[in-house]
Amino acid sequence: MSDRISVAKTYKLYIGGAFPRSESGRSYPVNDSRGGFLANAAQGSRKDARDAVAAARKAFPGWSGATAYNRGQVLYRVAELLEGRREQFVAEVAASEGTKRGEAIVDAAIDRWVWYAGWTDKIASVFGAANPVAGPYFSFSVPEPTGVVAVLAPQASSLLGLVSVVAPVIAAGNTCVVVASQDRPLPAITLSEVLATSDVPGGVVNVLTGRTAEIAPWLAAHADVNALDLTGAPDAIKADLERAAAGTVKRLVRAGRGEPDWAREPDVSRMRAVLETKTVWHPMGV
């Protein structure tokens, strides 16, 4: 019988395409569904949140300015890499969520990523319009990405729920800062490793781990965050986060008590929530 002590891994944050340690130097243990130790994760701070927002803002012009077809190709590449690391995701989901449905959950997450990849070049035609006007004008309504979106990821659904809230944000041309599930962060960390080796530009998705209730208020009040997804916010602070977000007139994606059924068929509501509509008038014959 070996008396060797294994070396516990301490995972890092994912900001701007790199994997920095938390500036605070803090970490916390991540346990499986039975309480067994799995690894350590970085405990992000408000400084890490500010750095992540800065990275997302820097990446926004390039990502939103890319062609819809190109964004679709990039998202599809992520799905390919998810498929290649399927066994690792299955093991992490099973350990995190204590479920025997790990394979079905991972397959659904991959399929959902592909579903949103297919939407990138359809957004303009579905959400845009040529408006009827009485006069010698053309009037067009064109959807545009909101900007930087802070996403509080679902707490229970560590992969399928995570994909369901992140994929529509970037498919619509936004960049994001994601606060991963506090107690089940490993699938989010592995997803960040996939993103780092994919064609997604650094800064488009930034992943923070740590205490959601500690990080969320700084994102809600940050003037350079344009929208806030409250899905994974603790019920006790949701109202406070909404009040903080109102100070900078953020778009809000609200969530009721408990988590939705992530296994249900996806729809376009989450993309619509992080899109703005710009209406342009142009005189005929000019």
GIPEFEN-V213264 format. One record per backbone hydrogen bond with DSSP energy under -0.5 kcal/mol. NH is the residue of the N-H (numbers start at 0). CO is the residue of the C=O. If there is no record, write none. Layout:
nh->NH co->CO
nh->NH co->CO
This chain:
nh->5 co->3
nh->7 co->5
nh->10 co->8
nh->10 co->39
nh->12 co->19
nh->13 co->206
nh->14 co->17
nh->17 co->14
nh->19 co->17
nh->24 co->21
nh->27 co->40
nh->29 co->38
nh->30 co->28
nh->31 co->35
nh->32 co->94
nh->34 co->31
nh->37 co->29
nh->38 co->29
nh->39 co->8
nh->40 co->27
nh->41 co->10
nh->42 co->25
nh->43 co->41
nh->43 co->208
nh->48 co->44
nh->49 co->45
nh->50 co->46
nh->51 co->47
nh->52 co->48
nh->53 co->49
nh->54 co->50
nh->55 co->51
nh->56 co->52
nh->57 co->53
nh->58 co->54
nh->59 co->55
nh->60 co->56
nh->62 co->58
nh->63 co->59
nh->64 co->60
nh->65 co->61
nh->65 co->62
nh->70 co->66
nh->71 co->67
nh->72 co->68
nh->73 co->69
nh->74 co->70
nh->75 co->71
nh->76 co->72
nh->77 co->73
nh->78 co->74
nh->79 co->75
nh->80 co->76
nh->81 co->77
nh->82 co->78
nh->83 co->79
nh->84 co->80
nh->85 co->82
nh->88 co->84
nh->89 co->85
nh->90 co->86
nh->91 co->87
nh->92 co->88
nh->93 co->89
nh->94 co->90
nh->95 co->91
nh->96 co->92
nh->97 co->93
nh->104 co->100
nh->105 co->101
nh->106 co->102
nh->107 co->103
nh->108 co->104
nh->109 co->105
nh->110 co->106
nh->111 co->107
nh->112 co->108
nh->113 co->109
nh->114 co->110
nh->115 co->111
nh->116 co->112
nh->117 co->113
nh->118 co->115
nh->119 co->115
nh->119 co->116
nh->121 co->118
nh->122 co->118
nh->125 co->121
nh->126 co->122
nh->127 co->123
nh->128 co->140
nh->130 co->128
nh->130 co->138
nh->134 co->132
nh->136 co->134
nh->137 co->281
nh->139 co->279
nh->140 co->128
nh->141 co->139
nh->141 co->277
nh->143 co->275
nh->145 co->273
nh->148 co->146
nh->148 co->174
nh->149 co->226
nh->150 co->148
nh->150 co->176
nh->151 co->149
nh->151 co->228
nh->152 co->150
nh->152 co->178
nh->157 co->155
nh->161 co->156
nh->162 co->158
nh->163 co->159
nh->164 co->160
nh->164 co->161
nh->165 co->161
nh->166 co->162
nh->169 co->165
nh->170 co->166
nh->171 co->167
nh->172 co->169
nh->173 co->168
nh->174 co->146
nh->175 co->203
nh->176 co->148
nh->177 co->205
nh->178 co->150
nh->179 co->177
nh->179 co->207
nh->188 co->184
nh->189 co->185
nh->190 co->186
nh->191 co->187
nh->192 co->188
nh->193 co->189
nh->194 co->190
nh->195 co->191
nh->196 co->192
nh->196 co->193
nh->197 co->194
nh->202 co->204
nh->203 co->200
nh->205 co->175
nh->206 co->13
nh->207 co->177
nh->207 co->205
nh->211 co->209
nh->213 co->210
nh->214 co->210
nh->215 co->211
nh->217 co->214
nh->218 co->214
nh->219 co->215
nh->220 co->216
nh->221 co->217
nh->224 co->221
nh->225 co->147
nh->225 co->223
nh->226 co->147
nh->227 co->250
nh->228 co->149
nh->229 co->227
nh->229 co->252
nh->231 co->151
nh->232 co->229
nh->236 co->233
nh->237 co->233
nh->237 co->234
nh->240 co->236
nh->241 co->237
nh->242 co->238
nh->243 co->239
nh->244 co->240
nh->245 co->241
nh->246 co->242
nh->246 co->243
nh->247 co->244
nh->248 co->245
nh->249 co->244
nh->250 co->225
nh->252 co->227
nh->253 co->251
nh->261 co->259
nh->263 co->260
nh->271 co->267
nh->272 co->268
nh->273 co->269
nh->273 co->270
nh->274 co->271
nh->275 co->143
nh->277 co->141
nh->277 co->275
nh->278 co->276
nh->279 co->139
nh->279 co->277
nh->281 co->137
nh->283 co->135
nh->285 co->282
